[in-house]
Amino acid sequence: MSKWDFIREVGRLESFEIKNSSKVLCLISPGIFFYSLLIHYLNPSLIYIPFAREFFSILFLFLGLLPLTKSKIVINYYGLLVFIPMFFFEHYLIYMMAINNFSIDYLLGAYIATFGGILMLNNRWLIILFSTMQLFHMAYQVISNNVNIVTEGAILISITTIFIFSFIILNGAMQYKRGLEEINLQLESKIKVRTNDLEKRAKELFRRNKDLEEFAYVVSHDLKRPLRNIHTMAEWVTSKELLEENYVKEDSEMHKNLFIIKEQAEQMDMLINGILNYSLQMEREKEIKKVALEDLVKRIILVNSSGECIIEVRNKLPDIYFNESQLLQVFQNLIQNAIKHNDKEKSFINIDVKEDSESYIFSVSDNGPGIDKKYHQKIFQLFQKLELKPHIDSIGIGLALVKKIIETNGGKVWLESVKGKGTKFFFTVVKEAKN
């Protein structure tokens, strides 16, 4: 350890010790001034050095305010900056006590300064230097001034007693401080280990996310290619020229079926994009736009309605601000869920909307078998499904995806159901557009 490192270590204080010393010095400053005024007012015969009390009062106030500068030098050496003026102030009091014939006024001040000075110091070397020099100076003044043996003994015993009790108190405080330092070191070690572990996990998570993105891109490309082929073929088959060439009327059943195939391919393409983007958190808020919900739902109804499934919209649907592909997923999943699990010969599905001051409240109801109340939360969990119709091919992701989309956009999802009489799903969409 170099000389400057040793000095820095001697003068180092913890942040809470700096704050405490600063407050004590700010209190000592006016205390010195008013105590000196008081004792000289009560005992005018006392000898005093002109401007000494003003000098020490200003000095301690300056030292008390010094940490407010946030200077590195002050922070690193504040222990020394406190020690030096306390050292000279204590010897000034001993000198004043001696020239005033060991007046009780100055003797009391010296005792207070001795006790307080030792407690303010945190380094053993500074404490030993402070107390040893003080004891020698006190003994020298007592002996050299020919004080009677009783007074001499009382002064030396009292100052020695102060030293002993100060050391006992300070020793306990230092042990407590060392304990805190050991705990801090242990915590720092644990935090370092935890930080390294989190960094490793973050790197692993980043790598897996990259792998997932690459996998999703490949899968989406392989899925979308045949869809594009289906869409292109359906578009070509439904072209006006080809229909006229094959004498197929535009309102014929064949034309309607081909048109549905084309619409289904378009929706599947949008669904694949939406699911991948959403699951990989690639959707951006700038993709939220004003959606003509009436038109979007009509497209879904066209694809899903049939002679055995009647889908109706009760009230006019509003235009809302949302991500269009996600909104399509919500309605598509709720409607297809109602169709898949319906146990009636003819399915009736109703879509409705109400509103309050803050949001739109949408509902999709059916005349299916209903859902027992104990399953109302379970069905919104990923890969959870009710085996109402075992032959139905379902992986239990649709309602979980609905819940995730709606809640991510600030809404709520819930259901009401009566066993044997159908189910009604509700979800809310806030009216304000996201900026």
N, C-alpha and C positions, 0 to 999 in steps of 0.2 A: 504494500500500500504506500503510495507516494505521500509527500508532506501535505499537498493540497487535498488529497482524498481523505486524509486523517482529519484535517481541519473541517472539511465539509461534513464528515460523519459526526464530528463533535457538535457542530452547529445545526445538525438536521433535526427538524421537528415534524411530526405528523400534522396533517392539515387541521385536525381537530385541536391539537395542541397549540398551533399557531393562532387559531381563532380564540381559544381560551386565554392565551397570553396577551393577545391584542386587547381583549375586553378588560382584563385585570389592569393593564397599563393605563388604559383610558380612565379607569376608576381611581388608580393611584394618583394620577395627575392632579385633579382637583382636591383629592384627599390631602396631599402634601401641602398644598397652598393654604387651605383653610385650617388644617391642624397647626401649621406654623403661625398663622395669624392668631389663632386662639391661645396658644401657650404664651406668646409674647404679649398678648392683651392681658392675660391673667397674671403674668409674671414679667413685668416690664424690665426687671433687672437682668434678665437673661442676655447673654452675649450672642450675637448672630452675625453672619457674614452677609453684607448687603447683596441683594438680588439673587442669593443662592436658591431661595425657595422658588422664585420665578423661573430661574434657569432649569431646575430639575422638573418643575411642573410642565414647562413647555417641552423639555426633552422627552419625558415619558408620554406625553400626548402625541408627539411626533412619532415615537416608536409604536404607539398603539395604532396609529392610522397608517403606518407604513405598509402593512400587508395589502391594503386596498389598491396599491400600485400594481399588484400581480407580477412584480419583477422576479425573475428567476434567481437573481442574486439574493434578494430579500428572503425568498422562500427557502433557498439552500442554506443560508447562514443566519436565519432568524434567531436561532438559539444563542449564537455568539452576540448578536446585536442586542439581545435582552440581557445577557450575562454582563457585558462590559459596563453599561450604566448602573445596573444593580450593584455591581462590585464597588464602583466608586461612590455611589450613594450611601452604601452601608458604612464605608470607611469615613465618609463625611459625617455621618451621624455619630460614629464613635468619637471622632475628633471633637465635635460640638458638645458631646456628653462630657468629655474630659475637661474642656476649657470652661464649662459651666458647673464644675465641681460635682460631676456625676448626678446632675439634676434628674429627678424622676421623670420629667417630661421628655427629655431626650433619651433617657434609658428605655422608657416604654416604646418610643419610636424605633430605637435600635433593635429591640426584641421583635417587634412586629415585622420590621424589614428583614431581619434574619430568618424568621420563620417563613415568611412569604417568599423570600428570595430562593431559599432551598427548595420549596415546593414548586416553584416556577421552572427550575432547572431540571432537565431530564437526562443529562449525561453525567456519569459517575465522576469523570475527570474534572468537569466544571464544578460539581458539588464539593468534591474534596478540596479543590483549590479555593473555592469561595469560603467554605467553613473553616479551613485551616488558617488562612490568612486573617480571617475575621477574629478567630480565637487568639491568635498571636498578637494582633493589634489591640484587642480588648485587654489581654493580660499585660501587655507593655504599658498601656495607659494607666491601668490600675496600679501596677507596681511603681511606675515612675512618678506618680502623683502622691505617693505616700498615703494612700487611703488606709483607714483603720482596718484591722484584721477582720472584723465582723463584716463590714461593708464589702471588703475585698472578696472574702469567701462567698458571700451571698451573690455577688455579681458573677463570679466565675462559675459557681455551682448552677446558677439559674441559666446562664448562657450555654453551659454544657448540657443541661437537661433539655433545653430547646433543641440543641443539635441531635441528641439521642432520639427524642420523640419525632423530630423531623425525618431522621433516617429510617425509623420504623415505619412511619406512614409512607415515605417515599419508596421504601423497599417493597411494600405491598403493592403500590401503584405500578412499580416497574415490573414486578412479576405478572401482574394483570396485563400490562402492555405486551410483555413477551408472549403471554398466552394468546393474546389477540393476534400478534404477528404470526405465530405458528398456525393459528386457525386460518388467517388470510393466505398464508403460503399453501396450506392444504387445499383451500378453496380455489386458489389460482391454478394449482396443479390439476385439480378435477376439471376446472373450466377449460384448461388447455387440452386435456384428454378428450373432453366432450366436444370441444370445437373441432379437433382433428377428426373425431368420429363423424361429426356432422358434415365436415368437408368431404370426407370419403363417401358418405351416403349421398351427398348432393351430386358428386361426380358420377356415382353409379346411377342415380336417378336421371341425370342428364343424358348419360349414355343409353339408358333404356328408353327414354323418351325419343331419342334420335332413332333408335331401332324401330320403335313403334311407328314413328312418322314414316320411315322408309317402308315398313310393312304395309301401313295403311295406304300409302301411295300406290304400291304395287297392286294391292287387292282392289282398290277403287278403279285403277286402270283396267284390270282384268274384268271387273264387273261392268264397267261403263262401255267397254268396247262392244260386247254383244247387244247392249241396250241401244247404243247408237245405230247399230245395224238394223235392229227391229224397228226403231223409229224411222230410219231412212226408208226402209222397205214399206212400212205402213203409209208413210207420206207419199211415196211413189204410187202405191196401189190405190190410194184415195184421191189421186190427182184427177182433175176434171176430164182431161184428155183420155186417160186410161179407162175411166168409168164409161165415157161415151163410146169408146172403141169396143168395150165389152157389153154394151147395152145394160149397164147397171145404173139404176136410178139413185140419186143422192139421198133420198129418204127411205131407201130399202134397208132391210134388216142387215144385209151383208155390209153395206156402207157404214151403218151405225156401229157394227162390231169392229170393223177395221179402224174406225175413228176412235173407239174406246181403247184399242190396242195402242194406237199412237199416243193418246193421252196418258195411258198407263206407263208407257216407256218414258215420257217426259217427267211424270211425277216420280218414278223410280230414280231417274237420274238426279232430280233435285233432292230426293230423300238421301241418296248415297252421299252427295256433297254435304248436305246439312249434318248428317250423323257423324261423318268423318271430321268435318270442321269443328263441330261442337265437342266431340269426345276428345279431340286433340287440342281443344281450347284455341283454335285458330280463328274463330269468329271474332270480328272486330265490331266495335260499337258503330263505326261509320256505315256498316251494312244494315243497320236498323233504318227503316224507311217507312213511309206511309203505305199501308197495305189495304187494298180494296177487299175487305174480308168477304163481302157478299159474293164477288166473283170467284174468290179462292174456294169458298165452301161449295159453290155450284159445280166447280170442276171436280171436287171430291165426291159430291153426290152423284154426278154423272157416271163416275167410275164404279161406285159401290152400290148404287141402287139397282133393283131388279124386281121381277114380279113377286118374289118372296120377301123382298126387303123394301119398305117404304120409308124414305128419309124426308122429313119436312123441316122447314125453317119457320118458326112461329112469328118472329118479329124481324124487321129489317136490321141487318147486321151493319155495324158502323165501320168506318175506316179507322184503323188504329196504327200506331207506330210500333213496329216489331220487326224482327228478322223474319222474312217471308218463309224461308225454308224451315225454320223452327216452328213457326205457326202452322205450317202444313203438317209437320210431324205430330203436333198436338191433336189437331182435329182428325187426322188420318188414323192415329192410334186409338183415340176414343171411339170413333165410329166403327173401325174394324174390330175392336174389342167387343163392342155391343153386338155386332153381327156374328162373330165367331162363337160366342158363348150363349146365344139365344136358343132357348129350348122350344120355342113356339113354331107352328107351321108357317106363320107369317110374322116377320119382324117389323116393328114400328119404332123408328128412331126420331126423336124430336130435338132440334137445336134451337136454343132460345138465348136471349140476352136481356139483362137489366143493367141499370147503372145507379151509382151513387155519386157523391161529390168528387170522389178521388179515383174511382176505377169502374171498369165494366165487369159485370159478373156474367160469365157465359155458363151454359149448362148443356149437357148432352144426356138425354134420358132414353131408356129403352123399356121394352115390355118383357125382358128376359126373366131368368129364374131368381134374380135378386142375390144379394151377398150377405151372409151372416155378419153381424156387427163385430165379432171377434177377428174377422179377417180384413176389416176396413183399413188397418195400417199395413198389414203384411203385403197386400197386393201392390203397394207402391214401392216395395223393396226390390232391388235388382235380382233377377232370375227367380223370383217367387211367383208361383201361379197356383190357381185353384183347379183341381182336376174335376171340373163340372162336366166336361165332355172329353173323355179320355182320347178320343180319336182326333181331337184338334191338335194340329202341329203348332205349338207355341213354346217360346223360350223364356217368357216372362221378363221381357225388357221394355215392352211398350209403355206401360203405366209408369214404370220407374223413370223412363226418359221424359214423359210428360211432366212428372213432378219436378225433375231436375231443371227442365227448360223454364217452367213457370216460376219456380222459386228463385232461380238465378236472375230472372228479370223482375224480381220484386213482387211477385204475386203469390197466391195461395191455392192449394188444390185440396178438395175434400169430396166426400160422397154421402148420399143419403139412399138408403135401400130398405125395401120391405120384402122379406122372404116370399118368393112366389109371385111378386107383383112388379118386379123390375128394379132398375138401379138408375140413379141420377147423379152424374158427375158434375161438379162445379169447379171453375177456376176463374181467377181474377187477373185482369191486365190493367196496369195503371194508365191513366189518361195522358199524363205528361210524356212528351217525347224525350228520349235520352239525347243529350247534346254531345 
